[in-house]
Amino acid sequence: MAESRKRSSEVYLGIIISFLSAFITLIFVDQVVFRYLNTLSKPIESVDMVPGAERLTFNTYHPILGYNGVPNISKKFTDSVVTHNSLGNRGRDLDCAVSNHVAPIVVSGDSQAWGYGVGDEETIPASLERQELAHTGRDVPVLNFGTSGYGPDQSLLKYLLYGRICKPRLVIFILFAGNDFDEVVGTTAWGAEKPRMIIHHGNLCLTNIPPRRAKGWPYGDARTRLLDTLPWLDKSVALGGYSFRFRDSQILEFLSRREFLSSWGDSHQEIRRIVGGDLIADSFPCFKETVTPADITEQSGVVLVSEILEHFKRIVEADGGQFRVLIVPPMNESHDKNLAAPRQAIREILRRQETRFTDLGDSEGIAEELALKDEPWAWTYASHLSARASDIAAKRVLSDAIRDGQL
C-alpha cells in the first residue's frame, strides 16, 4: 500500500513538473523566440489602425486594394441582411471566365454602390437589374463591385483585377460627392491603408503597393483562423501571481501579421508580379512601390478624381464598353455651399471630358419624386441612400443611359 502511494505521488509530481516545464517553455518561446522572429522582415508591416464597423465584418486585407470583400458570408448589418457571393461582392455571382456569358453591367464605387444600410435586394445594382428586365425584357446581369469605404482609385484597381474580365457593356461608377474627393489624397482612409494614385509628370501613377496591413482584420490572418479553430486559446492560465492569456501572446501577435497558409517569407515578389502583369502594368504609365512627399504636387481631390475617372473611362471604352458616372450628392449640401462646390466642379470637368453622367443632386426638369436633394426619406445611416432612393437612382441612371444610347 505504501509503495502504491509512493508511486502515485511520483506520478502526480511528474505531471506537475511536466506542466510547469511546458508552461515555462511556452513563456520562453512566446517571449524570446517569437519576439526575435517578429523583428525579421515581414510580408506586410502592421499599422496601428482599426478598420470601421462594416469593414471589420465584411472585408479582409488585400495586398493590392488595401482590403476586399469576404466571400460567401451572410450577416445582419444595421437592420438588413448583407450577403456576399463567392467573389466577396453583393448581388449576382457570374463566372466571367465563361466566354458565352451575357455581357453584364458593372456597378463600381463605395458604400453607396455596395448598399450600406439596405438589404441585398434594395441596392442600386439590384434595383437596376430588375428595372432593366422590366424595361427591355432582357435579363442582363448587373454586377455589384461596390466596396464600403473605397475611393475611386481602389474602385478602378478592383475593376482592373476582377471586373475587366467580364467585358461589361456598361460600367457605372457611383461617385459620392460627400467624401470621394478626400479619400484619394492620402494613403489611409477609414482605418486602413490604401493604394495611392498621383499625377506624376502628367501621367497617372500607381503608388503605395502593397498597403500595410491594419490591425483588427477579422479574416484572412493565421491568428484569427487559429482562434476560431481552437477557442480554448482564448482562455487564461494562471500560475502563482503570473497570468498568461494565449490571445494576447506574442505568438498570436506574430501570426496576426501573416495570411492564413501563405508564404512566411517576403511576398513582395508575388505582389510585383501581379502589379507588373498585363492587367495593371498596361493600364498605368508608371508604378512606384512607395510614395514620398516629393512625388506629390498640389493636386486637389477634385482634379485627382477627374483624372482617375478619365483613366477609368479610357480603359472601359478601349475594351468596347460604355462608361457612365452616377453622382450622389452629400446630404444637406443645400445648406452648405462648401459641400455643394466639389459636386459642381466635377460636373464641369466631366462635361469637358465628354463623360456621360447622371447627377442625383440635379432636379432640374425632373419629376419631384425623383429629386433627392435633402429629402429625409432619401437617406439612412450616415448619409447613405435609402432603399427608396436607391430605386430612384437606378431608374434615373437607366433612363439616362438609354437616352444616351449606352444601353
HELIX and SHEET records of a PDB file:
HELIX    1   1 ALA A    2  PHE A   28  1                                  27    
HELIX    2   2 VAL A   29  VAL A   33  3                                   5    
HELIX    3   3 PHE A   34  LEU A   37  1                                   4    
HELIX    4   4 ALA A   53  PHE A   58  1                                   6    
HELIX    5   5 SER A  111  TRP A  114  1                                   4    
HELIX    6   6 ILE A  124  THR A  136  1                                  13    
HELIX    7   7 PRO A  152  LYS A  158  1                                   7    
HELIX    8   8 TYR A  159  GLY A  163  3                                   5    
HELIX    9   9 ARG A  164  CYS A  166  5                                   3    
HELIX   10  10 ASP A  180  GLU A  183  1                                   4    
HELIX   11  11 ALA A  222  THR A  229  1                                   8    
HELIX   12  12 PRO A  231  ASP A  234  5                                   4    
HELIX   13  13 PHE A  246  ASP A  248  5                                   3    
HELIX   14  14 GLN A  250  LEU A  255  1                                   6    
HELIX   15  15 HIS A  268  GLY A  276  1                                   9    
HELIX   16  16 ASP A  278  ALA A  281  1                                   4    
HELIX   17  17 PRO A  293  ASP A  295  5                                   3    
HELIX   18  18 GLY A  301  ALA A  318  1                                  18    
HELIX   19  19 GLU A  333  HIS A  335  5                                   3    
HELIX   20  20 LYS A  337  ARG A  352  1                                  16    
HELIX   21  21 GLU A  368  LEU A  370  5                                   3    
HELIX   22  22 PRO A  376  ALA A  378  5                                   3    
HELIX   23  23 ALA A  387  ARG A  403  1                                  17    
SHEET    1   A 2 SER A  46  VAL A  47  0                                        
SHEET    2   A 2 ARG A 213  ALA A 214  1                                        
SHEET    1   B 2 ASN A  59  HIS A  62  0                                        
SHEET    2   B 2 GLY A  66  GLY A  69 -1                                        
SHEET    1   C 2 ILE A  73  PHE A  77  0                                        
SHEET    2   C 2 SER A  80  HIS A  84 -1                                        
SHEET    1   D 5 VAL A 142  ASN A 144  0                                        
SHEET    2   D 5 ILE A 105  GLY A 109  1                                        
SHEET    3   D 5 LEU A 170  PHE A 176  1                                        
SHEET    4   D 5 GLN A 322  VAL A 328  1                                        
SHEET    5   D 5 ARG A 356  ASP A 359  1                                        
SHEET    1   E 2 THR A 188  ALA A 189  0                                        
SHEET    2   E 2 ALA A 192  GLU A 193 -1                                        
SHEET    1   F 3 ARG A 196  HIS A 200  0                                        
SHEET    2   F 3 ASN A 203  THR A 207 -1                                        
SHEET    3   F 3 CYS A 286  PHE A 287  1                                        
SHEET    1   G 2 SER A 236  LEU A 239  0                                        
SHEET    2   G 2 TYR A 242  ARG A 245 -1                                        
SHEET    1   H 2 TRP A 379  THR A 380  0                                        
SHEET    2   H 2 HIS A 384  LEU A 385 -1                                        
END                                                                             
